[in-house]
Amino acid sequence: MGGARIPMSFTFGNAAVAIGLVAVLSAGGCGGLVVGDGQGEGHADASGSASDGGVLDASAPTTGSDSDAPTPLDAPAQDDAMSSEAGPITVASGLDYPNSIAVGSTSVYWMNQGKGGPAAVATPSTGSVMSCAIGGCARPTVMATGQDNPIAIALDSVNVYWTNGGSNNDASSVAKCPVAGCVQPTVLTSLSCAEGLAVDSTDVFFIGCSQPAAMRCTLAGCGAPATLTVFQSADFAADSAIVVQSGKVYWTERFGANASGGAVVSCAANGCAAPTTVVSLAVGYVQQGLAVDSANVYFAVQYPAKLSGPTVWKCSIGGCADATALCPDSSPANGPIAVDAANVYWTTLDPDTGMASVMKCSTSGCSAATVLASADHPSAIALDSHSVYWANVGHGATLDGAGSVMKVAK
């Protein structure tokens, strides 16, 4: 990336505030702005199953384990019906605050946070885990009910996994259910506070947020989760994202070692004495938006009040002193981001106008992000080989029943 390097500032009120950023002018990408800084369906076990449209009795979960070991993830099935579709399709509607989503070969899975909206005001134990055929369904399958503020979901070829945040994030758990459904979810572990979720062939990984740390538990369950390493900052871990890939775990810290900006850090999946900083921001928060491929980490930046800048950035998976802005779009990101072999996908939400969109940009950068669809207060995003899926929280005097799961062709 050749070209002139010029100082980069953010506007704060009527004054320009320099934050140690530089811009690289380049013929490709998106201007080269630089800052210093689950899949597949498995089999059901003896705990029960449900067909599409069935409702299961999922009362209080029981703590336990099973011997099912996940097989490698299936390649998502091609959705031929999407090939001629130009606009978004409603997969499911009438949902109570859907807030996390995962896609398998034939079904999409999500969590409803519960009646009354987000964790701070949601009615306790009204959350649920649901699924629906990727082509859509009139009535989603209810995989688990009575969940207390479910906040993150992950998938392998055997089970769907999720974290319960508890009322006001004070009594969390990690649970699982076979992808075909279950009578009672299995609780893998319980702790005071948990955020985020990722899964590999042996473990689930999550953020313990009462004393911020990256943690893991075996897929069969554990009495107490193992700590991989503690956060660089003692700042609370709300909305942290976590990803596992090729024996390493990556996560976001709202504030890293630099107290004025966030960070993306990594650690070996079996633990480390201290996390490795992949990238550290001079300013801006890094929260839910994190995706990883074989070459790069991609993350979304949220800026303090009255500051603005590019939303989605990337950095070499091995670390970088200067992260590169993927494109110049500065619409605030809202929730997770996702990546495939060609593009990065995310949702935006302007808190002032309420305008929201589903966006994409090439992993190599773009001069302007492509708007795939409009959205209604989106909260989650996921991919299969042909489509982009997202959850809409909706809007109105009450959010009960206002949510939906949508998809659009890539």
C-alpha positions in Angstrom: 0.0 0.0 0.0 1.9 3.0 -1.3 1.0 6.6 -1.1 1.2 9.6 1.2 0.6 9.3 4.9 -1.5 12.1 6.4 -2.5 12.9 10.0 -5.9 11.5 10.9 -8.2 13.4 13.3 -11.7 12.9 14.7 -14.1 15.8 15.1 -15.0 16.6 18.7 -17.6 19.3 18.8 -16.1 22.2 16.8 -12.5 21.1 17.4 -10.4 18.5 15.7 -8.9 16.0 18.1 -5.9 14.1 16.9 -5.8 10.5 18.2 -2.6 9.1 16.8 -4.3 7.8 13.6 -2.9 8.0 10.1 -4.4 7.5 6.7 -2.7 5.8 3.8 -3.9 6.9 0.4 -4.0 3.9 -1.9 -5.4 2.9 -5.2 -7.2 -0.1 -3.7 -9.2 -0.9 -0.6 -11.1 1.9 1.0 -8.5 4.6 1.5 -6.4 2.5 3.9 -7.3 4.3 7.1 -5.0 3.0 9.8 -5.3 3.2 13.6 -2.6 2.7 16.0 -3.8 0.6 17.8 -22.0 -23.7 13.9 -23.0 -26.0 11.7 -24.9 -29.0 10.6 -27.6 -31.1 12.1 -26.6 -34.0 14.3 -28.5 -36.7 16.0 -30.8 -36.4 19.0 -29.8 -38.1 22.2 -32.1 -39.9 24.6 -33.3 -36.6 26.2 -35.9 -36.2 23.5 -36.5 -34.6 20.1 -38.8 -32.2 18.4 -40.0 -31.8 14.8 -40.4 -28.5 13.1 -43.4 -26.8 14.6 -43.3 -28.9 17.8 -43.1 -27.4 21.3 -41.1 -29.2 23.9 -41.5 -29.2 27.7 -38.2 -27.6 28.6 -38.5 -27.0 32.3 -35.7 -26.3 34.7 -32.4 -27.6 33.3 -30.6 -30.5 34.9 -26.9 -30.5 35.5 -25.1 -33.4 33.8 -23.1 -34.6 30.9 -23.4 -36.9 27.9 -20.9 -38.9 25.9 -21.9 -37.5 22.4 -18.8 -36.2 20.7 -19.3 -33.7 17.9 -18.3 -34.6 14.4 -16.7 -32.1 12.0 -19.2 -29.5 10.9 -21.3 -30.2 7.9 -21.0 -27.9 4.8 -24.1 -25.7 4.8 -26.6 -26.8 2.2 -27.1 -24.6 -0.8 -30.4 -22.7 -0.7 -31.5 -22.8 -4.3 -34.6 -20.8 -3.5 -32.4 -17.8 -2.7 -30.7 -17.8 -6.1 -33.4 -15.7 -7.7 -34.4 -13.6 -4.7 -33.4 -10.0 -4.7 -35.0 -8.9 -1.4 -35.0 -10.2 2.2 -37.1 -13.1 3.3 -38.7 -13.5 6.7 -37.6 -16.8 8.2 -39.6 -16.4 11.5 -41.6 -13.6 13.1 -43.5 -12.7 16.3 -40.4 -13.2 18.5 -39.6 -11.8 21.9 -36.3 -9.9 21.6 -34.1 -12.3 19.5 -30.5 -11.5 20.2 -28.1 -14.2 19.0 -28.2 -16.5 15.9 -26.4 -19.6 14.4 -26.9 -21.4 11.2 -26.6 -25.1 10.4 -27.0 -27.1 7.2 -30.8 -27.1 7.3 -31.9 -25.0 10.2 -31.3 -21.7 11.8 -31.1 -21.4 15.6 -31.6 -18.3 17.8 -32.4 -17.2 21.3 -35.3 -14.9 22.5 -34.1 -12.9 25.4 -37.6 -12.9 26.9 -40.7 -10.8 27.6 -40.1 -7.2 28.3 -36.9 -6.7 26.3 -33.2 -6.6 27.2 -31.7 -8.1 30.4 -32.2 -5.0 32.5 -36.0 -5.1 32.2 -36.8 -8.6 30.8 -39.1 -10.8 32.9 -36.9 -13.5 34.5 -37.0 -17.0 33.0 -39.0 -16.0 30.0 -36.2 -16.6 27.5 -36.2 -19.4 25.0 -34.1 -21.2 22.4 -35.7 -21.8 19.0 -35.0 -23.2 15.6 -36.6 -23.0 12.1 -35.9 -24.5 8.7 -33.6 -22.1 6.7 -36.3 -21.7 4.2 -38.7 -20.4 6.8 -41.5 -21.8 9.0 -44.9 -20.7 10.2 -44.2 -21.8 13.7 -40.6 -22.2 15.0 -39.6 -25.2 17.0 -39.1 -24.4 20.7 -36.0 -26.2 21.9 -35.9 -24.8 25.4 -38.0 -22.5 27.5 -37.7 -21.0 31.0 -34.3 -19.6 30.2 -33.0 -16.6 32.2 -31.7 -13.9 29.9 -30.0 -16.1 27.2 -27.4 -14.0 25.5 -25.1 -16.0 23.2 -25.4 -19.1 21.1 -23.0 -21.5 19.3 -23.5 -24.7 17.3 -21.7 -27.9 16.3 -22.9 -31.0 14.5 -24.4 -32.5 17.6 -25.6 -29.8 20.0 -26.7 -26.2 20.2 -25.0 -24.3 23.2 -25.9 -21.1 24.9 -25.1 -18.9 27.8 -27.8 -17.7 30.2 -26.9 -14.3 31.6 -29.3 -14.5 34.6 -31.3 -11.6 35.9 -29.0 -8.5 35.6 -26.1 -10.8 34.8 -25.8 -12.2 38.3 -26.4 -15.9 37.9 -25.1 -17.2 34.6 -24.9 -20.7 33.1 -23.8 -22.5 30.0 -26.2 -25.0 28.7 -26.7 -27.4 25.7 -29.4 -29.3 23.9 -29.2 -31.7 20.9 -29.9 -29.9 17.6 -33.0 -32.0 17.2 -34.4 -30.7 20.6 -34.5 -32.0 24.1 -36.9 -32.3 27.1 -34.5 -30.7 29.4 -31.3 -28.8 28.5 -28.0 -30.0 30.1 -26.2 -27.3 32.2 -22.5 -27.6 31.5 -21.4 -25.1 34.2 -22.7 -22.3 36.4 -21.0 -19.1 37.3 -21.9 -15.6 38.5 -21.6 -13.9 35.1 -20.9 -15.0 31.5 -20.7 -13.3 28.1 -20.1 -14.6 24.6 -19.7 -18.2 23.4 -17.6 -20.2 21.0 -17.2 -24.0 20.6 -14.6 -26.3 19.1 -14.4 -30.1 19.0 -13.7 -30.5 22.8 -14.7 -27.3 24.7 -17.0 -24.4 24.9 -15.3 -21.0 25.5 -16.8 -17.9 27.1 -16.1 -14.7 29.0 -16.4 -14.7 32.8 -17.3 -11.1 33.5 -17.5 -10.8 37.3 -13.6 -11.0 37.3 -13.0 -10.5 33.6 -11.3 -13.6 32.1 -11.5 -16.0 29.2 -12.8 -19.4 30.3 -13.5 -22.9 29.0 -15.5 -26.0 29.9 -15.5 -29.4 28.3 -18.5 -30.3 26.1 -19.4 -32.9 28.6 -19.7 -30.4 31.4 -17.4 -29.3 34.2 -17.9 -28.5 37.9 -16.1 -25.2 37.6 -14.8 -23.6 34.3 -11.1 -23.4 33.7 -9.6 -19.9 33.3 -7.5 -19.5 30.2 -6.2 -16.1 31.3 -7.5 -12.9 32.8 -8.3 -9.7 31.0 -5.7 -7.0 30.5 -8.0 -4.5 32.1 -10.3 -4.9 35.1 -13.1 -3.1 33.2 -16.3 -5.2 33.1 -16.6 -7.6 30.2 -20.2 -6.6 29.0 -20.8 -7.4 25.4 -17.4 -9.1 24.8 -17.1 -11.4 21.8 -15.1 -14.6 21.7 -14.0 -16.8 18.7 -12.0 -20.0 18.6 -10.1 -21.1 15.6 -7.1 -23.4 14.9 -6.2 -24.0 18.6 -6.4 -20.3 19.5 -9.0 -18.2 21.2 -9.6 -14.6 20.3 -11.8 -12.1 22.2 -12.5 -8.4 22.6 -11.8 -6.2 25.6 -13.7 -3.0 25.8 -10.6 -1.5 27.3 -7.3 -3.3 26.8 -4.0 -2.5 28.4 -4.5 1.0 27.0 -7.2 2.5 29.2 -8.4 4.9 26.5 -9.2 2.3 23.8 -10.2 -1.3 23.4 -8.3 -4.4 22.2 -8.5 -7.7 20.4 -6.4 -10.3 22.2 -5.6 -14.0 21.9 -4.5 -17.0 23.9 -3.9 -20.7 23.3 -7.1 -22.7 23.6 -5.6 -24.7 26.5 -4.6 -21.5 28.4 -1.7 -19.1 28.6 0.1 -17.1 31.3 -0.9 -13.8 29.7 -2.9 -12.9 26.6 -1.3 -11.8 23.4 -2.4 -8.4 22.1 -3.4 -8.7 18.5 -4.3 -5.1 18.1 -4.8 -2.2 20.6 -6.8 1.0 19.8 -5.8 4.5 20.6 -9.4 5.4 21.0 -12.7 3.6 20.7 -14.3 0.5 22.2 -14.2 -3.0 20.8 -17.2 -5.1 21.9 -19.5 -7.6 20.2 -18.1 -7.2 16.7 -15.4 -9.8 16.1 -14.7 -12.3 13.3 -11.6 -14.3 12.4 -10.5 -16.1 9.2 -7.2 -17.8 8.4 -5.4 -14.5 7.7 -7.0 -11.7 9.7 -9.2 -10.6 12.6 -12.0 -8.2 11.8 -13.6 -6.1 14.4 -16.1 -3.2 14.9 -15.2 -0.1 16.7 -17.7 2.0 18.7 -16.5 5.6 19.4 -17.0 7.8 22.5 -19.7 10.5 22.2 -19.0 13.2 19.6 -16.2 11.2 18.0 -16.6 9.3 14.8 -14.6 7.2 12.4 -14.6 4.0 10.3 -16.6 1.2 11.8 -15.0 -2.1 10.7 -11.3 -2.7 10.8 -8.9 -5.6 10.2 -5.6 -6.7 11.5 -3.3 -9.7 10.7 -4.1 -12.7 12.8 -0.6 -12.6 14.1 -0.9 -9.0 15.3 -0.3 -5.6 13.9 0.8 -2.2 15.1 -1.5 -0.5 12.6 -5.0 -1.9 12.0 -6.5 -1.0 8.6 -10.0 0.3 8.1 -12.0 -2.0 5.9 -14.0 0.8 4.3 -14.8 4.4 5.2 -18.4 3.8 6.3 -18.9 5.3 9.8 -22.5 4.1 10.5 -22.5 2.7 14.0 -22.2 -1.1 14.0 -24.9 -2.9 16.0 -24.0 -6.3 17.3 -21.7 -9.1 15.9 -20.0 -9.2 12.5 -19.3 -12.3 10.3 -16.8 -13.3 7.6 -16.7 -15.8 4.8 -14.0 -16.4 2.1 -14.8 -13.2 0.3 -16.6 -10.7 2.4 -17.2 -9.2 5.9 -20.8 -8.7 7.0 -22.3 -6.5 9.7 -25.4 -4.6 10.7 -25.6 -0.9 11.5 -28.0 1.2 13.6 -28.1 4.9 13.8 -29.4 5.7 17.4 -30.5 9.2 16.3 -32.5 8.2 13.2 -33.3 4.6 13.9 -32.1 3.7 10.4 -30.5 0.2 10.2 -28.9 -1.8 7.4 -27.2 -5.1 6.7 -23.8 -4.4 5.1 -21.0 -6.2 3.3 -17.5 -5.3 2.2 -14.7 -7.4 0.6 -12.1 -8.7 3.0 -9.5 -6.9 0.9 -11.4 -3.6 1.4 -13.9 -1.5 -0.5 -14.5 2.1 -1.4 -18.1 1.9 -0.1 -19.9 -0.8 1.8 -22.7 -2.6 -0.1 -26.2 -2.3 1.6 -27.8 -5.8 1.3 -31.1 -4.9 3.1 -32.7 -2.6 5.6 -33.2 -3.9 9.1 -35.4 -3.1 12.2 -33.0 -2.7 15.2 -30.8 -5.7 14.3 -29.1 -7.6 17.1 -27.2 -10.6 15.5 -25.9 -11.9 12.2 -24.8 -15.3 10.8 -24.0 -16.9 7.4 -24.3 -20.0 5.4 -22.9 -20.6 1.9 -25.6 -18.6 0.1 -27.3 -16.3 2.6 -26.9 -13.7 5.3 -29.2 -14.2 8.3 -29.9 -11.6 11.0 -32.2 -11.0 14.0 -34.4 -7.9 14.2 -35.5 -6.9 17.7 -38.2 -4.6 16.2 -39.6 -1.4 17.7 -42.7 0.0 19.2 -44.3 0.6 22.6 -43.6 -3.1 23.5 -40.9 -5.3 22.0 -42.9 -8.5 22.9 -43.6 -10.3 19.6 -41.9 -7.5 17.5 -38.8 -9.5 16.6 -38.0 -11.6 13.5 -35.3 -13.6 11.9 -34.5 -12.6 8.3 -32.3 -13.6 5.5 -31.1 -12.2 2.2 -28.9 -13.6 -0.6 -25.2 -12.7 -0.3 
